[in-house]
Amino acid sequence: MKVVILAGGYGTRLSEETAILPKPMVEVGNRPILWHIMKIYSYWGFNEFIVLTGYKSHVIKDFFINYYTRFSDITVDMAQNTVEIHKHRTEPWRVTMLYTGQNTLTGGRLAMAKKMIGNERFMLTYGDGVSDVNMHELIASHERSGKIATLTAVQPAGKYGALSIDANLVSAFNEKPDGDGSWVNGGFFVMESAIFDHIPQGKETVLEREALESLASLGELNAYKHTGFWKSMDTLRDKQELTELVNTGNAPWMKWEQQ
């Protein structure tokens, strides 16, 4: 099953990093978050990727073109004009990078990938979030539902410290409270090719608005509730928190390190 990754946006809320890099190439623990996302899927046995690029697409292309030399031991013989690779550190991935334009919105980007996806079931996610979601259970939920699409529903933690106040006195302070209990779209979709019948043509099409709202109204959008770890890298603080988890060996999504 192919895995499609939306990786073409500007990432304006992370402008400290995205002025130079596309958001999926911002590093978490010395690896781009895009790499982390692909490793998640690879852990579950999915190794064929279609990366939908846009803003600074050349940075993503260069990363994969130079992957062998970047992560392998090499000898460069400048007199003979040769490069010898001693120890391969690579992945079992097949990566297609499809340029979908700088200003194209999510629905428009996915529509451009239709020719490469064909009439097959596929997986889809955003290029800025990680999770320890069980992909096999996600797919099983999708198959049981019989619906056109399944999204992973998550309950994010609150962003601000929570106070309990009694007669103007703070009786409790919780720096990292739970969220309000609402379920939100965490990405990590499974979709049938029939989704393309619900995506209007054009670069201005928003997947979440036109397509997913349409499916929901028709009763064709299944939700797989994931209560484990999930986090989106929207701000510099998010990047720092994810990096801290990696550096301390406490990153729940890095199951490949736990084998």
C-alpha positions as CSV (number, residue, x, y, z in Angstrom):
1,M,0.0,0.0,0.0
2,K,1.4,3.4,-1.0
3,V,1.9,6.1,1.7
4,V,1.2,9.7,0.5
5,I,2.7,12.5,2.6
6,L,1.6,16.1,2.3
7,A,4.9,18.1,2.4
8,G,4.4,21.2,0.3
9,G,3.2,23.9,2.7
10,Y,5.0,27.0,3.9
11,G,4.9,26.2,7.7
12,T,4.5,29.9,8.6
13,R,4.0,29.3,12.3
14,L,7.5,27.8,12.4
15,S,9.1,30.6,10.5
16,E,12.3,30.5,12.6
17,E,13.1,27.3,10.7
18,T,11.0,27.4,7.6
19,A,12.6,30.6,6.2
20,I,15.4,28.2,5.2
21,L,13.8,24.8,5.1
22,P,10.4,23.3,4.1
23,K,8.6,22.3,7.3
24,P,9.0,18.5,6.8
25,M,12.8,19.0,6.7
26,V,13.0,20.7,10.0
27,E,15.1,18.4,12.2
28,V,14.0,16.6,15.3
29,G,17.0,14.9,16.9
30,N,19.3,15.4,13.9
31,R,16.8,13.9,11.4
32,P,14.0,15.7,9.5
33,I,10.6,15.1,10.9
34,L,9.7,13.7,7.4
35,W,12.3,11.0,8.0
36,H,10.6,10.2,11.4
37,I,7.2,9.9,9.7
38,M,8.6,7.5,7.1
39,K,10.3,5.4,9.7
40,I,7.0,5.1,11.5
41,Y,5.3,3.6,8.4
42,S,8.4,1.5,7.6
43,Y,8.3,0.0,11.0
44,W,4.8,-1.3,10.2
45,G,5.9,-2.6,6.8
46,F,5.0,0.3,4.5
47,N,7.9,1.4,2.3
48,E,6.5,2.9,-0.8
49,F,6.1,6.7,-0.5
50,I,4.7,9.5,-2.6
51,V,5.9,12.8,-1.1
52,L,3.8,15.8,-2.4
53,T,6.2,18.7,-2.5
54,G,5.9,22.4,-3.0
55,Y,7.7,25.1,-1.0
56,K,11.5,24.6,-1.3
57,S,10.9,21.2,-2.9
58,H,14.6,21.0,-4.0
59,V,15.6,20.5,-0.3
60,I,13.5,17.4,0.0
61,K,14.8,16.0,-3.4
62,D,18.4,16.7,-2.4
63,F,18.0,14.9,0.9
64,F,16.9,11.6,-0.8
65,I,19.3,11.9,-3.7
66,N,22.2,12.2,-1.3
67,Y,20.9,9.8,1.3
68,Y,23.5,7.1,0.5
69,T,26.5,9.4,1.0
70,R,25.0,11.3,3.9
71,F,24.5,8.3,6.1
72,S,27.2,5.9,4.8
73,D,30.9,5.6,5.3
74,I,32.7,6.6,2.1
75,T,36.1,7.0,0.5
76,V,36.5,9.7,-2.1
77,D,39.4,9.1,-4.5
78,M,39.8,12.5,-6.1
79,A,42.7,11.4,-8.3
80,Q,40.6,8.6,-9.8
81,N,37.3,10.5,-9.5
82,T,35.6,7.6,-7.7
83,V,33.5,7.2,-4.6
84,E,33.6,3.9,-2.6
85,I,30.8,3.2,-0.1
86,H,32.0,1.0,2.7
87,K,29.0,0.7,5.0
88,H,25.5,1.3,3.7
89,R,23.2,3.0,6.1
90,T,20.0,3.2,4.1
91,E,16.3,2.3,4.2
92,P,14.1,-0.1,2.1
93,W,12.2,2.8,0.7
94,R,11.0,3.7,-2.7
95,V,10.3,7.4,-2.7
96,T,8.5,9.4,-5.4
97,M,8.7,13.1,-5.0
98,L,5.8,14.8,-6.9
99,Y,6.0,18.6,-7.2
100,T,2.5,20.0,-6.7
101,G,3.2,23.7,-6.7
102,Q,4.0,26.2,-4.1
103,N,0.5,27.6,-3.4
104,T,-1.6,24.5,-4.0
105,L,-3.8,23.5,-1.1
106,T,-4.1,20.0,0.4
107,G,-7.0,18.8,-1.8
108,G,-5.3,20.0,-4.9
109,R,-2.0,18.4,-4.0
110,L,-3.7,15.0,-3.4
111,A,-5.7,15.3,-6.6
112,M,-2.4,15.6,-8.6
113,A,-1.2,12.3,-7.1
114,K,-4.2,10.4,-8.5
115,K,-2.3,9.2,-11.5
116,M,0.4,7.6,-9.3
117,I,-2.0,6.1,-6.8
118,G,-4.3,4.6,-9.3
119,N,-7.4,2.7,-8.2
120,E,-5.7,1.3,-5.1
121,R,-6.3,1.8,-1.4
122,F,-3.7,4.2,0.1
123,M,-2.5,5.8,3.3
124,L,-2.1,9.6,3.7
125,T,-0.7,11.8,6.4
126,Y,0.7,15.3,7.0
127,G,4.4,16.0,6.9
128,D,4.6,17.5,10.4
129,G,3.2,15.0,12.9
130,V,4.3,11.9,14.7
131,S,2.5,9.2,16.6
132,D,2.7,5.7,18.0
133,V,-0.5,4.7,16.2
134,N,-0.8,1.0,15.4
135,M,-1.1,1.1,11.6
136,H,-2.4,-2.5,11.4
137,E,-5.2,-1.7,13.8
138,L,-5.9,1.5,11.9
139,I,-6.3,-0.4,8.7
140,A,-8.4,-3.1,10.4
141,S,-10.8,-0.4,11.6
142,H,-11.0,1.0,8.1
143,E,-11.8,-2.4,6.6
144,R,-14.5,-3.1,9.2
145,S,-16.1,0.2,8.6
146,G,-16.5,-0.3,4.8
147,K,-16.2,3.5,4.4
148,I,-14.3,5.5,1.8
149,A,-11.9,7.1,4.3
150,T,-10.7,6.6,7.9
151,L,-8.9,9.3,9.9
152,T,-7.1,8.9,13.1
153,A,-8.9,10.8,15.9
154,V,-6.7,12.1,18.8
155,Q,-7.1,14.1,21.9
156,P,-4.3,16.6,22.2
157,A,-3.0,17.9,25.5
158,G,-3.7,21.4,26.6
159,K,-1.3,24.1,25.5
160,Y,-1.5,26.2,28.6
161,G,-1.1,25.6,32.3
162,A,-4.3,25.0,34.2
163,L,-5.2,26.6,37.5
164,S,-7.7,25.6,40.1
165,I,-8.8,28.8,42.0
166,D,-10.7,28.9,45.2
167,A,-11.6,32.3,46.7
168,N,-8.8,34.0,44.7
169,L,-6.2,31.4,45.9
170,V,-4.6,28.9,43.5
171,S,-5.3,25.5,45.0
172,A,-3.8,23.5,42.2
173,F,-1.4,24.2,39.3
174,N,-1.0,21.8,36.4
175,E,1.7,22.8,33.9
176,K,0.7,20.1,31.3
177,P,-3.0,19.5,31.7
178,D,-5.1,17.2,29.6
179,G,-7.0,18.8,26.8
180,D,-10.7,19.5,26.9
181,G,-11.5,16.0,25.8
182,S,-12.4,16.9,22.2
183,W,-11.4,14.6,19.4
184,V,-9.5,16.2,16.6
185,N,-8.1,15.1,13.2
186,G,-4.7,13.7,13.8
187,G,-4.1,12.7,10.2
188,F,-2.8,9.2,9.5
189,F,-5.6,8.4,7.0
190,V,-6.6,5.2,5.1
191,M,-8.4,6.0,1.9
192,E,-10.1,4.2,-1.0
193,S,-9.5,5.6,-4.5
194,A,-13.2,6.7,-4.4
195,I,-12.0,9.7,-2.4
196,F,-11.0,11.3,-5.7
197,D,-14.7,11.5,-6.7
198,H,-15.1,13.9,-3.7
199,I,-12.2,16.2,-4.4
200,P,-13.1,19.1,-6.7
201,Q,-10.4,19.9,-9.3
202,G,-8.2,23.0,-8.8
203,K,-5.3,24.1,-6.7
204,E,-7.6,26.0,-4.2
205,T,-9.3,22.8,-3.0
206,V,-8.9,22.1,0.7
207,L,-9.0,18.4,1.5
208,E,-10.4,18.9,5.0
209,R,-13.1,21.2,3.9
210,E,-14.4,20.0,0.5
211,A,-13.6,16.3,0.6
212,L,-13.8,15.3,4.3
213,E,-16.8,17.4,5.1
214,S,-18.5,15.9,2.1
215,L,-17.7,12.4,3.3
216,A,-18.8,13.1,6.8
217,S,-22.2,14.4,5.5
218,L,-22.6,11.2,3.5
219,G,-21.7,8.9,6.4
220,E,-18.5,7.8,4.6
221,L,-15.8,9.0,7.1
222,N,-14.7,6.5,9.7
223,A,-12.8,7.5,12.8
224,Y,-10.1,5.3,14.5
225,K,-9.7,6.6,18.0
226,H,-6.1,6.7,19.1
227,T,-5.4,7.3,22.8
228,G,-1.6,6.9,22.7
229,F,1.0,9.5,21.7
230,W,0.4,12.1,19.0
231,K,2.0,15.4,18.5
232,S,2.1,17.9,15.6
233,M,5.1,20.2,15.1
234,D,3.4,23.5,14.6
235,T,5.7,25.8,16.6
236,L,9.3,26.1,17.7
237,R,8.2,25.0,21.1
238,D,6.7,21.8,19.6
239,K,10.0,21.1,17.8
240,Q,12.0,21.6,21.0
241,E,9.6,19.3,23.0
242,L,9.9,16.5,20.3
243,T,13.7,16.9,20.2
244,E,13.9,16.6,24.0
245,L,11.9,13.3,23.8
246,V,14.4,12.0,21.2
247,N,17.5,13.1,23.0
248,T,16.3,11.5,26.3
249,G,15.3,8.3,24.6
250,N,11.6,8.8,25.5
251,A,10.2,9.2,22.0
252,P,7.1,6.9,21.9
253,W,6.9,6.9,18.1
254,M,10.4,5.6,17.6
255,K,9.4,1.9,17.9
256,W,12.2,0.9,15.5
257,E,14.7,1.9,18.3
258,Q,12.9,-0.5,20.7
259,Q,13.3,-3.6,18.6
